[in-house]
Amino acid sequence: MGRLSRMDALQHQAMAQETERRRQVELKRIDAALERMKEGEYGLCVHCGESIATRRLEFDPAAPLCITCASAAKSG
């Protein structure tokens, strides 16, 4: 019983740490999008400079890349 409780506690701790890490990543993405807004560059791909599709921004307002550059980053 004790070993299972310890394993369960370790699993919960790992899950909490991963949740916090993802939260921090998302906050950084939002901060970067707000900075692009201040600079008048919101909606432009940070890689190629082309406009990011409105539907993409509606789905993910913090998206820094157009779909072409995002796809290339995932595959390469």
GROMACS elastic network, one bead per residue, 0.5 to 0.9 nm:
[ bonds ]
;  ai    aj funct       b0    kb
    1     4     6  0.53466   500
    1     5     6  0.63038   500
    1     6     6  0.87667   500
    2     5     6  0.51594   500
    2     6     6  0.62506   500
    2     7     6  0.86943   500
    3     6     6  0.51234   500
    3     7     6  0.62086   500
    3     8     6  0.85822   500
    4     7     6  0.50340   500
    4     8     6  0.60337   500
    4     9     6  0.85156   500
    5     8     6  0.50249   500
    5     9     6  0.61108   500
    5    10     6  0.86072   500
    6     9     6  0.50555   500
    6    10     6  0.61735   500
    6    11     6  0.85751   500
    7    10     6  0.50840   500
    7    11     6  0.61290   500
    7    12     6  0.86316   500
    8    11     6  0.50628   500
    8    12     6  0.61998   500
    8    13     6  0.85692   500
    9    12     6  0.51258   500
    9    13     6  0.61121   500
    9    14     6  0.86264   500
   10    13     6  0.50119   500
   10    14     6  0.61473   500
   10    15     6  0.85838   500
   11    14     6  0.51253   500
   11    15     6  0.61824   500
   11    16     6  0.86125   500
   12    15     6  0.50589   500
   12    16     6  0.61216   500
   12    17     6  0.85925   500
   13    16     6  0.50903   500
   13    17     6  0.61767   500
   13    18     6  0.86571   500
   14    17     6  0.50861   500
   14    18     6  0.61958   500
   14    19     6  0.85856   500
   15    18     6  0.51376   500
   15    19     6  0.61250   500
   15    20     6  0.86320   500
   16    19     6  0.50646   500
   16    20     6  0.62199   500
   16    21     6  0.86274   500
   17    20     6  0.51328   500
   17    21     6  0.61676   500
   17    22     6  0.87013   500
   18    22     6  0.61795   500
   18    23     6  0.85027   500
   19    22     6  0.52224   500
   19    23     6  0.61531   500
   19    24     6  0.87136   500
   20    24     6  0.62088   500
   20    25     6  0.86716   500
   21    24     6  0.51805   500
   21    25     6  0.63146   500
   21    26     6  0.87467   500
   22    25     6  0.50525   500
   22    26     6  0.62021   500
   22    27     6  0.86215   500
   23    26     6  0.51700   500
   23    27     6  0.62080   500
   23    28     6  0.87077   500
   24    27     6  0.50684   500
   24    28     6  0.62601   500
   24    29     6  0.87052   500
   25    28     6  0.51628   500
   25    29     6  0.63382   500
   25    30     6  0.87799   500
   26    29     6  0.50076   500
   26    30     6  0.62259   500
   26    31     6  0.85979   500
   26    62     6  0.86385   500
   27    30     6  0.50762   500
   27    31     6  0.61041   500
   27    32     6  0.85526   500
   28    31     6  0.50449   500
   28    32     6  0.61042   500
   28    33     6  0.86113   500
   29    32     6  0.51239   500
   29    33     6  0.62571   500
   29    34     6  0.87189   500
   29    62     6  0.58894   500
   29    63     6  0.78325   500
   29    64     6  0.81309   500
   30    33     6  0.50508   500
   30    34     6  0.62141   500
   30    35     6  0.86098   500
   30    61     6  0.81572   500
   30    62     6  0.54854   500
   30    63     6  0.88682   500
   31    34     6  0.50822   500
   31    35     6  0.62005   500
   31    36     6  0.86862   500
   31    62     6  0.85088   500
   32    35     6  0.50202   500
   32    36     6  0.62545   500
   32    37     6  0.86761   500
   32    62     6  0.76231   500
   32    64     6  0.83094   500
   33    36     6  0.50301   500
   33    37     6  0.62827   500
   33    38     6  0.87944   500
   33    41     6  0.89430   500
   33    42     6  0.66030   500
   33    43     6  0.88284   500
   33    61     6  0.77147   500
   33    62     6  0.52030   500
   33    63     6  0.76069   500
   33    64     6  0.72259   500
   34    38     6  0.63805   500
   34    39     6  0.87432   500
   34    42     6  0.78664   500
   34    62     6  0.82748   500
   35    38     6  0.50605   500
   35    39     6  0.62836   500
   35    40     6  0.86123   500
   35    41     6  0.85020   500
   35    42     6  0.81681   500
   36    39     6  0.50366   500
   36    40     6  0.60729   500
   36    43     6  0.82247   500
   36    44     6  0.86873   500
   37    40     6  0.50487   500
   37    41     6  0.58617   500
   37    43     6  0.83143   500
   38    41     6  0.76360   500
   38    42     6  0.80445   500
   39    42     6  0.75989   500
   40    43     6  0.87954   500
   41    44     6  0.57141   500
   41    45     6  0.84821   500
   41    46     6  0.84993   500
   41    49     6  0.88485   500
   42    45     6  0.82520   500
   42    51     6  0.89804   500
   42    52     6  0.88988   500
   42    62     6  0.89633   500
   42    64     6  0.83433   500
   43    46     6  0.89809   500
   43    50     6  0.84670   500
   43    51     6  0.57725   500
   43    52     6  0.52538   500
   43    53     6  0.78260   500
   43    54     6  0.80181   500
   43    57     6  0.74014   500
   43    61     6  0.87259   500
   43    63     6  0.82412   500
   43    64     6  0.77396   500
   43    65     6  0.87004   500
   43    66     6  0.86783   500
   44    47     6  0.86661   500
   44    48     6  0.81865   500
   44    49     6  0.53353   500
   44    50     6  0.54595   500
   44    52     6  0.55085   500
   44    64     6  0.74920   500
   44    65     6  0.75235   500
   44    66     6  0.75811   500
   45    48     6  0.56467   500
   45    50     6  0.53914   500
   45    51     6  0.60435   500
   45    52     6  0.59266   500
   45    63     6  0.84212   500
   45    64     6  0.57028   500
   45    66     6  0.52635   500
   45    67     6  0.89867   500
   45    69     6  0.79665   500
   46    49     6  0.57454   500
   46    50     6  0.83091   500
   46    64     6  0.58450   500
   46    65     6  0.59513   500
   46    66     6  0.83375   500
   47    50     6  0.83171   500
   47    64     6  0.82358   500
   47    65     6  0.66006   500
   47    66     6  0.83003   500
   47    69     6  0.69643   500
   48    51     6  0.88831   500
   48    65     6  0.81891   500
   48    66     6  0.81623   500
   48    69     6  0.74325   500
   49    52     6  0.87662   500
   49    65     6  0.88099   500
   49    66     6  0.86823   500
   50    65     6  0.88882   500
   50    66     6  0.71628   500
   51    54     6  0.86057   500
   51    65     6  0.89347   500
   51    66     6  0.68864   500
   52    55     6  0.85256   500
   52    56     6  0.68303   500
   52    57     6  0.70059   500
   52    63     6  0.82171   500
   52    64     6  0.81897   500
   52    65     6  0.67948   500
   52    67     6  0.73010   500
   53    56     6  0.52427   500
   53    57     6  0.65151   500
   53    58     6  0.87365   500
   53    66     6  0.69206   500
   53    67     6  0.78636   500
   54    57     6  0.51049   500
   54    58     6  0.60927   500
   54    59     6  0.86234   500
   55    59     6  0.62070   500
   55    60     6  0.85458   500
   56    59     6  0.51382   500
   56    60     6  0.60247   500
   56    61     6  0.75794   500
   56    63     6  0.74372   500
   56    66     6  0.79711   500
   56    67     6  0.77669   500
   57    62     6  0.70687   500
   57    63     6  0.62988   500
   58    61     6  0.57340   500
   59    63     6  0.86914   500
   60    63     6  0.54439   500
   61    64     6  0.86903   500
   63    66     6  0.77394   500
   64    70     6  0.86227   500
   65    68     6  0.78735   500
   65    69     6  0.58728   500
   65    70     6  0.55578   500
   66    69     6  0.54972   500
   66    70     6  0.60669   500
   66    71     6  0.85275   500
   67    71     6  0.59053   500
   67    72     6  0.84595   500
   68    71     6  0.52475   500
   68    72     6  0.62346   500
   68    73     6  0.86896   500
   69    72     6  0.50071   500
   69    73     6  0.60840   500
   69    74     6  0.86611   500
   70    73     6  0.50990   500
   70    74     6  0.63299   500
   70    75     6  0.87914   500
   71    74     6  0.52077   500
   71    75     6  0.62964   500
   71    76     6  0.85601   500
   72    75     6  0.52580   500
   72    76     6  0.59147   500
   73    76     6  0.53705   500
